[in-house]
């Protein structure tokens, strides 16, 4: 039985957190400034294996421990507890410009980084032109890297890493700073590296990239593994965790916002707003061909006649993609204690990406009667090749008129 390329056994990493009393406070109180120290566990009891030739995804919100885990895999830091074993030559790309000397040229940094990755001078000589061509910076190769843009840093760093023929390639979010053309080239190169038998660990907030590259994904949350398995299930859990975090923020802010909003007429509370998948269970992951089913429940605390539900869909960057209110006039008057349940169905004809959906309850005159429920954050898996926000389902029809060549020549 082959040993795994990566084995992480109950690995934990502890840092020391320093908390200083603000200087202004201490001066006003005529006290000495004191520094208190407390342990901070960035990663706790993490365990998983990665087989040779596997592409493993790692996702999680900011602060979940992803960067700490990658540093342990790269050998930059050691676990406080547990063990991390990585077999073979490791090529880490975990930060923009990591390992680059700012005052040296791109050429000099290629040789330095290649040596660090275990290549001999002769091997670097043989692969130098390939590195420069892949990085697309030939005209700047003898320029000090302190003048490079972040995109140039990443292109050169990735080119050196993959030229080292690594057994394990670790790629962090840094690839997101490159243009789309370079990202596609990197994905193709990683596929070649995988076919050669190398193991790849990919960390990204780009769920489309994770979905396309990785069949297996680890979800980190608060330094712990919350999922290790199917990528689509991992993406769904990731968005549920994002929604839970946002729910807490919304609850903290709702009381202050609505208590100061004199125009808000509180007559109901939205107690449930959820998304169901094709099998009827709650989810945060849909294919663009799936029917999205949103379930809303509102409990009334004051009489309301003919309330309306409205739903709005936003892109990950906050652009409104769609919005509509219920298309019926409900003449019923709801009294305190009544619960209204609504089902909203729609086709998510969207390109791949993260979206948020918000729902509201208002009178037929459009006056809000309930605090807005925390949004549902979900990932839509769209068709490959579709860009933008919506999938309009273009149909391509081709017709060819065969003409004589060169012009004027008869058949």
C-alpha positions as CSV (number, residue, x, y, z in Angstrom):
1,X,0.0,0.0,0.0
2,X,1.4,3.4,-1.0
3,X,2.1,5.9,1.7
4,X,0.1,9.2,1.3
5,X,1.9,12.2,-0.1
6,X,0.6,14.3,2.8
7,X,-0.4,13.1,6.3
8,X,-1.6,15.5,8.9
9,X,-2.1,13.8,12.3
10,X,-4.0,15.8,15.1
11,X,-2.0,18.9,14.2
12,X,-2.5,22.0,16.3
13,X,-0.8,25.4,16.2
14,X,-0.8,27.8,19.1
15,X,0.3,31.4,18.9
16,X,0.6,33.9,21.7
17,X,-1.8,36.9,21.5
18,X,-0.7,40.1,23.0
19,X,-3.3,42.6,24.3
20,X,-2.1,46.1,25.1
21,X,-4.2,48.6,27.1
22,X,-4.7,51.7,24.9
23,X,-2.2,54.3,25.8
24,X,-4.8,57.1,25.9
25,X,-6.8,55.2,28.5
26,X,-3.8,54.5,30.7
27,X,-2.6,58.1,30.6
28,X,-6.1,59.4,31.5
29,X,-6.2,57.0,34.4
30,X,-2.6,57.6,35.3
31,X,-1.9,53.9,35.0
32,X,1.0,51.9,33.6
33,X,0.3,50.3,30.3
34,X,0.1,46.5,30.8
35,X,0.5,43.8,28.2
36,X,-1.5,40.7,28.7
37,X,-0.7,37.4,26.9
38,X,-3.2,34.7,26.0
39,X,-3.0,31.6,23.9
40,X,-4.5,31.6,20.4
41,X,-5.1,28.3,18.7
42,X,-5.1,29.0,14.9
43,X,-5.5,25.3,14.1
44,X,-6.8,22.6,16.4
45,X,-6.7,18.8,16.1
46,X,-6.6,18.7,12.2
47,X,-6.2,15.3,10.6
48,X,-6.3,14.2,7.0
49,X,-4.4,12.4,4.3
50,X,-3.8,13.3,0.6
51,X,-2.8,10.6,-1.8
52,X,-0.2,10.8,-4.5
53,X,-1.7,12.5,-7.6
54,X,-4.7,13.9,-5.7
55,X,-5.9,17.5,-6.0
56,X,-7.2,18.5,-2.6
57,X,-9.2,21.7,-2.0
58,X,-9.2,23.7,1.3
59,X,-11.8,26.3,1.9
60,X,-13.1,28.3,4.8
61,X,-13.8,31.9,5.8
62,X,-11.1,34.4,6.7
63,X,-9.5,33.4,10.0
64,X,-10.5,29.8,9.7
65,X,-6.8,28.5,9.9
66,X,-6.2,27.9,6.1
67,X,-2.9,30.0,6.0
68,X,-1.6,28.4,9.1
69,X,-2.3,24.9,7.8
70,X,-0.5,25.7,4.5
71,X,2.5,27.1,6.3
72,X,2.8,23.8,8.3
73,X,2.5,21.8,5.0
74,X,5.2,24.0,3.4
75,X,7.5,23.5,6.4
76,X,7.5,27.3,7.2
77,X,6.2,26.6,10.7
78,X,6.0,23.5,12.9
79,X,2.8,22.3,14.6
80,X,2.6,22.9,18.4
81,X,1.1,19.5,18.8
82,X,0.6,16.6,16.4
83,X,2.5,15.8,13.3
84,X,2.6,16.9,9.6
85,X,4.4,14.7,7.1
86,X,4.9,15.7,3.5
87,X,6.8,13.3,1.2
88,X,9.0,14.6,-1.7
89,X,9.9,18.0,-3.1
90,X,7.4,20.7,-2.0
91,X,6.8,23.8,-4.1
92,X,4.7,26.3,-2.0
93,X,3.1,29.4,-3.5
94,X,1.4,30.8,-0.5
95,X,2.0,34.5,-0.7
96,X,2.7,37.2,-3.3
97,X,6.4,37.6,-3.7
98,X,7.3,35.1,-1.0
99,X,11.0,34.3,-1.1
100,X,11.8,37.1,-3.5
101,X,14.5,39.6,-2.7
102,X,13.2,43.0,-3.5
103,X,16.5,44.5,-4.6
104,X,17.4,41.7,-7.0
105,X,16.2,41.2,-10.5
106,X,13.7,38.7,-11.8
107,X,16.6,36.7,-13.3
108,X,18.5,36.6,-10.0
109,X,15.4,35.6,-8.1
110,X,14.7,32.7,-10.4
111,X,18.0,31.3,-9.6
112,X,17.6,31.9,-5.9
113,X,14.1,30.4,-5.7
114,X,15.1,27.5,-7.9
115,X,18.0,26.7,-5.6
116,X,15.7,26.8,-2.6
117,X,13.3,24.4,-4.3
118,X,16.2,21.9,-4.8
119,X,17.2,22.6,-8.4
120,X,20.9,22.6,-9.4
121,X,22.4,25.5,-11.4
122,X,22.5,23.4,-14.5
123,X,18.8,22.5,-14.1
124,X,17.9,26.1,-13.7
125,X,19.9,27.0,-16.8
126,X,18.0,24.4,-18.7
127,X,14.6,25.6,-17.6
128,X,15.2,29.3,-17.4
129,X,13.7,30.2,-20.8
130,X,10.6,28.0,-20.0
131,X,10.1,29.9,-16.8
132,X,10.4,33.3,-18.4
133,X,8.1,32.3,-21.3
134,X,5.4,31.0,-18.8
135,X,5.6,34.1,-16.6
136,X,5.2,36.4,-19.7
137,X,7.7,38.9,-18.3
138,X,10.7,38.6,-20.7
139,X,11.1,42.4,-21.1
140,X,11.2,42.8,-17.3
141,X,13.4,39.8,-16.3
142,X,16.4,42.0,-15.6
143,X,14.4,44.6,-13.7
144,X,14.5,44.6,-9.8
145,X,11.4,42.8,-8.6
146,X,10.5,45.7,-6.3
147,X,9.1,47.4,-9.4
148,X,6.9,44.4,-10.3
149,X,3.2,44.5,-10.0
150,X,1.5,41.8,-7.8
151,X,0.4,40.0,-11.0
152,X,4.0,39.9,-12.2
153,X,5.1,38.5,-8.8
154,X,2.6,35.7,-9.0
155,X,3.4,34.8,-12.6
156,X,7.1,34.5,-11.9
157,X,6.6,32.7,-8.6
158,X,4.2,30.2,-10.1
159,X,6.5,29.6,-13.1
160,X,9.5,28.8,-10.9
161,X,7.4,26.6,-8.6
162,X,6.0,24.4,-11.5
163,X,9.4,24.3,-13.2
164,X,10.8,22.5,-10.2
165,X,8.8,19.4,-11.0
166,X,7.4,19.2,-7.4
167,X,6.0,16.1,-5.8
168,X,3.6,18.4,-3.8
169,X,2.4,21.8,-5.1
170,X,0.7,24.1,-2.6
171,X,-1.2,27.0,-4.2
172,X,-2.8,29.7,-2.1
173,X,-5.3,32.4,-3.1
174,X,-2.5,34.4,-4.7
175,X,-3.5,33.1,-8.2
176,X,-6.6,35.3,-8.0
177,X,-4.5,38.4,-8.7
178,X,-3.6,37.2,-12.2
179,X,-5.7,37.9,-15.2
180,X,-8.2,35.2,-16.5
181,X,-5.8,34.1,-19.3
182,X,-3.0,33.4,-16.9
183,X,-5.4,31.7,-14.5
184,X,-6.5,29.3,-17.2
185,X,-2.8,28.6,-18.1
186,X,-2.1,27.8,-14.5
187,X,-5.0,25.4,-14.3
188,X,-3.8,23.6,-17.4
189,X,-0.3,23.4,-16.0
190,X,-1.6,22.0,-12.6
191,X,-3.5,19.4,-14.5
192,X,-0.2,18.4,-16.3
193,X,1.6,18.2,-12.9
194,X,-1.2,16.1,-11.4
195,X,-1.0,13.6,-14.4
196,X,2.7,13.3,-13.7
197,X,1.7,12.0,-10.2
198,X,2.2,15.1,-8.1
199,X,-0.2,16.0,-5.3
200,X,-1.8,19.5,-5.3
201,X,-3.3,21.4,-2.4
202,X,-5.5,24.4,-3.6
203,X,-6.8,27.1,-1.3
204,X,-9.2,29.6,-2.7
205,X,-12.3,31.6,-2.1
206,X,-13.2,31.1,-5.8
207,X,-15.7,28.3,-5.5
208,X,-15.8,27.8,-9.3
209,X,-12.1,27.0,-9.3
210,X,-12.4,24.6,-6.3
211,X,-15.3,22.8,-8.0
212,X,-13.5,22.4,-11.3
213,X,-10.2,21.3,-9.8
214,X,-11.0,19.2,-6.7
215,X,-13.2,16.2,-6.2
216,X,-12.4,16.3,-2.5
217,X,-12.4,19.3,-0.3
218,X,-11.6,20.1,3.4
219,X,-13.7,22.8,5.1
220,X,-11.9,24.6,8.0
221,X,-13.9,26.6,10.5
222,X,-12.5,28.2,13.6
223,X,-9.3,26.1,13.1
224,X,-11.1,22.7,13.0
225,X,-12.1,20.4,10.2
226,X,-15.8,20.6,9.6
227,X,-15.9,18.5,6.4
228,X,-13.6,16.3,4.5
229,X,-15.1,14.7,1.4
230,X,-17.3,15.6,-1.6
231,X,-16.6,19.1,-3.0
232,X,-20.2,20.0,-3.7
233,X,-21.1,19.2,-0.1
234,X,-18.1,21.2,1.1
235,X,-19.2,24.2,-0.9
236,X,-22.7,24.0,0.5
237,X,-21.4,23.7,4.1
238,X,-19.0,26.7,3.5
239,X,-22.0,28.9,2.5
240,X,-24.1,27.7,5.4
241,X,-21.2,28.7,7.8
242,X,-20.9,32.1,6.1
243,X,-24.7,32.6,6.6
244,X,-24.5,31.6,10.2
245,X,-21.7,34.1,10.8
246,X,-23.7,36.8,9.0
247,X,-26.8,35.9,11.0
248,X,-25.0,36.7,14.3
249,X,-23.8,40.0,12.9
250,X,-27.4,40.8,11.7
251,X,-28.9,39.9,15.1
252,X,-26.4,42.2,16.9
253,X,-27.2,45.1,14.6
254,X,-31.0,44.6,14.2
255,X,-32.0,45.8,17.6
256,X,-30.1,49.1,17.3
257,X,-31.1,49.7,13.7
258,X,-34.8,49.0,14.1
259,X,-35.2,50.7,17.5
260,X,-33.9,53.9,15.9
261,X,-36.0,53.6,12.7
262,X,-39.2,55.5,13.5
263,X,-40.6,54.8,10.0
264,X,-40.5,51.0,10.6
265,X,-43.9,49.5,11.5
266,X,-43.1,46.3,13.3
267,X,-46.1,44.0,12.9
268,X,-44.4,40.6,12.2
269,X,-41.1,38.7,12.4
270,X,-39.7,36.4,9.8
271,X,-38.8,33.3,11.7
272,X,-37.6,31.1,8.8
273,X,-36.0,31.8,5.4
274,X,-34.4,28.8,3.9
275,X,-33.4,27.2,0.6
276,X,-34.3,23.7,-0.3
277,X,-32.5,21.5,-2.8
278,X,-34.0,19.1,-5.4
279,X,-34.3,16.4,-2.6
280,X,-36.3,18.8,-0.3
281,X,-33.5,19.2,2.3
282,X,-31.9,22.5,3.2
283,X,-28.9,23.4,1.0
284,X,-26.5,26.2,0.0
285,X,-25.5,24.6,-3.3
286,X,-27.5,24.5,-6.5
287,X,-26.9,23.8,-10.2
288,X,-28.1,26.5,-12.6
289,X,-30.5,23.9,-14.0
290,X,-32.1,23.2,-10.6
291,X,-35.3,24.7,-9.3
292,X,-34.6,26.8,-6.2
293,X,-37.3,26.5,-3.6
294,X,-37.2,29.2,-0.9
295,X,-39.4,28.7,2.2
296,X,-40.5,31.6,4.3
297,X,-42.4,31.7,7.6
298,X,-43.6,34.9,9.3
299,X,-45.3,35.3,12.6
300,X,-47.5,38.3,13.1
301,X,-47.5,40.5,16.3
302,X,-50.1,43.0,15.0
303,X,-52.9,42.9,12.4
304,X,-51.8,43.1,8.7
305,X,-54.2,42.9,5.7
306,X,-52.9,41.3,2.5
307,X,-49.1,41.2,3.2
308,X,-46.7,40.7,0.3
309,X,-43.3,38.8,0.2
310,X,-40.5,40.2,-1.9
311,X,-37.3,38.5,-2.8
312,X,-34.0,39.9,-4.2
313,X,-30.9,38.2,-5.5
314,X,-27.5,39.8,-5.4
315,X,-24.2,38.8,-6.9
316,X,-21.2,38.2,-4.6
317,X,-20.1,41.8,-5.4
318,X,-23.4,43.2,-4.3
319,X,-25.0,43.8,-7.8
320,X,-28.7,43.2,-7.8
321,X,-29.4,40.4,-10.3
322,X,-33.1,40.0,-9.7
323,X,-36.0,41.2,-7.6
324,X,-39.8,40.6,-7.5
325,X,-42.7,40.6,-5.0
326,X,-45.5,38.1,-4.7
327,X,-47.9,38.2,-7.6
328,X,-51.1,37.7,-5.7
329,X,-53.4,39.9,-3.5
330,X,-54.0,38.1,-0.3
331,X,-57.1,39.8,1.2
332,X,-56.8,37.9,4.4
333,X,-56.2,39.9,7.6
334,X,-53.5,38.2,9.7
335,X,-53.8,38.7,13.5
336,X,-51.3,38.4,16.3
337,X,-50.0,34.8,16.6
338,X,-50.9,33.8,13.0
339,X,-48.1,32.3,11.0
340,X,-47.9,32.8,7.2
341,X,-45.9,30.2,5.2
342,X,-44.8,31.0,1.7
343,X,-42.9,29.0,-0.9
344,X,-41.0,30.9,-3.6
345,X,-39.8,28.8,-6.6
346,X,-37.4,30.0,-9.3
347,X,-34.9,28.8,-11.8
348,X,-31.4,30.0,-10.9
349,X,-30.3,30.7,-14.5
350,X,-27.0,32.2,-13.4
351,X,-23.3,31.8,-14.1
352,X,-21.1,30.0,-11.6
353,X,-20.6,32.0,-8.5
354,X,-21.7,33.0,-5.0
355,X,-25.0,34.8,-4.5
356,X,-27.1,36.1,-1.7
357,X,-30.9,36.2,-1.5
358,X,-32.9,38.5,0.7
359,X,-36.6,38.4,1.5
360,X,-38.9,41.0,3.0
361,X,-42.5,41.3,4.2
362,X,-44.6,44.5,3.6
363,X,-48.1,45.7,3.3
364,X,-49.8,45.9,-0.1
365,X,-48.9,49.6,0.0
366,X,-45.2,48.6,0.2
367,X,-44.7,49.6,3.9
368,X,-42.2,47.1,5.6
369,X,-43.8,45.3,8.5
370,X,-41.0,42.9,9.6
371,X,-37.2,43.2,10.1
372,X,-35.4,41.8,7.1
373,X,-34.3,38.2,7.7
374,X,-30.6,37.3,7.4
375,X,-29.9,36.5,3.7
376,X,-29.4,33.1,2.3
377,X,-25.9,32.8,0.8
378,X,-25.5,30.1,-1.8
379,X,-23.2,28.9,-4.6
380,X,-24.7,28.3,-8.0
381,X,-22.8,25.8,-10.2
382,X,-23.4,27.1,-13.7
383,X,-22.6,25.7,-17.1
384,X,-18.9,25.7,-18.2
385,X,-18.1,28.5,-20.6
386,X,-20.7,30.9,-19.3
387,X,-19.4,34.3,-18.0
388,X,-21.0,37.3,-16.4
389,X,-24.0,36.9,-14.1
390,X,-26.9,35.4,-15.9
391,X,-27.2,32.4,-18.2
392,X,-29.3,33.4,-21.2
393,X,-28.9,30.1,-22.9
394,X,-27.6,31.3,-26.3
395,X,-28.1,29.0,-29.2
396,X,-25.3,29.0,-31.8
397,X,-26.3,28.2,-35.4
398,X,-23.5,28.0,-38.0
399,X,-23.8,28.2,-41.8
400,X,-20.9,27.9,-44.2
401,X,-20.8,29.3,-47.7
402,X,-18.0,27.6,-49.6
403,X,-16.4,30.0,-52.0
404,X,-13.6,29.7,-54.5
405,X,-10.1,30.5,-53.4
406,X,-8.3,32.5,-54.6
407,X,-11.0,35.0,-55.6
408,X,-11.9,34.8,-59.2
409,X,-11.1,31.1,-59.5
410,X,-13.8,28.9,-60.9
411,X,-14.4,25.4,-59.7
